[in-house]
C-alpha cells in the first residue's frame, strides 16, 4: 500500500512540472494588467519578461525601462516567489560579441524567439504565432536592445517578424520589451481538476489494497 501511494505521488509531481516559459503573475501598469513571464534559463540566466510593448526611440526606451519599477504594482500567483536582483528593469541584452543576421541565439531576444518560442528564421511570423505561449502582447515588429552597438552610432534591434538581428541609428520608433533578472522559487499549487483526479487515484489504491 505504501509503495503504491509513493508511486502515485511521484507521477503526480512529475506530471505537473513547469514549462520553461511560465506565467507567474501580472503587473499593473497604466490601468491594465500585463503578464509577468519567467524564463528560467535564458543563456544561463533566470529572467522575467514584462509582456508589454512600448513604442519609442532608443533613448526613450532605455529610460522607460529603467523607471518601470516605480510604475508597476505586482500580483504574483500563488506558489511563486520572486527575489529580484539589484539591477532594475531594462531592455534585453544583445549579448557578447553580437552579430547581425538570422539564428542569433546568444542575445536575450534571439534566445526567446528561437529557443523558447520555437520559431523559424526568415519565415514571416504573425502576432498570433508570437503569442501562442505565455505572451499576449508581442508584436511582429522591431524591438530595441539595451545599448549602442560597438559600431557607433548604430544601435541593435531584433525583428520579431522573421528573426533577424540588425543595427540602425536610434531615431526610429521601434518597440521596447522590458526584462529583469531575478530568482523565482516554485511551490506548485495543483489546479482543482488535478486535485480531483489525485483524490480518485488515492481512493482506487485504498480499495485495491482492501480487496487484496
N, C-alpha and C positions, 0 to 999 in steps of 0.2 A: 504493500500500500504506500509506504513512504517513498519507495523508489519511483512509483508511478506518478506521484504528486510532483516530485522533483523534476522528472522528465517533462511533465506538462508545463510546469513553471518556466523551465528553460526555453521551451518552444514559444511560450507567451512572450517572454522578454525579447528574444531574438526576432520574433515576428513583428515587434513594434519599434524596430530600430529607426533612427532618424536618417533622412536623406542628407546629402552633402549641403544642398541649399535648403535652409529651414527658416520658415517664418516664425519668429519668436515674439512677435508683438507688433505694436504700432506706435507711431509718434504723431502727436497732434501738431499741425503746422498751418498757420493762417486759416484756422477754422475747419480744417479737414484732417482726416486720419490717413497716414501712409504706412505701408508695411515696413517693418524692420526685418531684414533678411540676413541670417547668419551664414557666412561662407567659412566653414571650419578649416579649410586648407587651400588658401589662395597663394600658391607658390610658397607653401610652408608657413603662412601666417593666418591667424584667426581674425577675421574682419566682419564688420556688419555694414550692410548697404542700406541707405535710406531710399525707398522706392519713390523718388520724386525727381522729375526732370525740370531743371531750371534753365531758362534761356538767357543768354547774355554773352558779352565779350569775355575774353580770357581773364583779364584783370578783375572784372566784376565778379566772375565766377569764383575765383580764389578767395576773395574777401567774403563772398556769400557763404561759402562752405565753412570757413574758419569761424564765422559768427553764428553758426547754426545752433550750437548747444544752448545758448541763452534764449533761443526762439522755440525750442521743442519741449513738449511735455510727453513723457514716456509712459506707455502702458504695456508692460511686459507680461506675456502669457504665463499662466500657472505652470510650474515645472521648469522654468528657466530663470537664471540669474546672470546679469552682465557685470563684469568688472572692466570698466573702460581703462585703456592705457592713459598716460598723462597727455598724449597728443590729442588735439582737437579733431573735429570733422575736417575733411579735406577733399580735394579732387583725387581721383585714382592715380596711383603711381605708374609711370611708364616703365619702371624697372631699370636694371643696369644695362648699359650699352644698347640703348633702344635702336631698332631698325625700322625703316618704313617697309610696308608690304603686307602680304597676307600671312596667316598662320603664325602671328607673333604672340606667343602664349606666356612669355615672361613678364608681360605687363599685366596689371590687375584687370583691366577691361578685356584684354585678349584672353586671359585665363577664364574669365566669366563667360565670354562668348563661345569659345571653343571647348573648354574642358567641363564647364558646369552646365551651360545651356545646350551643349552638343550640336552647335550649328555649323554649317559648312561654309568654306571660303568661296568667295566670288560667285555666290548664288544670291539672288535678290531675296532679302528677308523682310517679312512684314511685321507690323506691330504685334499681330496675333501670335506669330511664331516666337517672338522675343518674350512674350508674356505667358507661355504655356506652363511655366513652373511657378515659383513663389512671387514673381514680379507681376505688377498690374500696369505700371506707368512707363515702361521703357518705350522709347521711340526708335523707329527705323531711320535714324538720322545720325548726325555727327556730335561727338562728345569730347570736351576738352580733357587733357591730362593735367597733372598738378603743377608742372613747372616748365619753363622755357627749355627747348631742346638745346643741345650743345652748340648747334649752328645758329647763333643769333642772326636775325631777330625772330626766327621761326619758333613756333610752339607746336607740340604734337597733339594729335587728336585721334580718336578711333571712330570709324564709320560702322555703326551698328546695322546698316542696311546690307552690307556684304562682307564684313570682317576685315576691312582694310585699315591699317595704321599708317597715318601720313603726317605731314607737317605743313604749316602755313603761318602767316602772321596772325596776331591775336585780335584783329579788329572785326572778325566775323561773329555773328550771333549764333554760336553753337550751343548745345546743351551742356549743363553741368550735372554730374551724378555724384552725390556725397557718399563717402566711405569713412569708417573709423575703426581703428584697431581696438580689440577687446576680447577678453576671455569669457566664454559662455559655459556655465555649468548646467548640466541637464539632469532633471529629475522627472522623467516622463509621467504624465497623467493620462491613464487609459481613457479612450472615448467610451461613452455609455454602452454602445453596441459591443465593444471589446470586452467590457466588464461582464455583460450578459452572457457572451459566449464562454468566458472564463468560468462563470458560475455553473453553466450547464456541463462543462467539461468535468469540473470537480464532482458534481452530483453523479455523473456517469461512472467516474472512478470509484466513488463510495459504493454504488450499487454493485459494480463488478466485483469489488472486494468482498461484499457481504455474500454474494452468490457463491463465491469460491469457498 
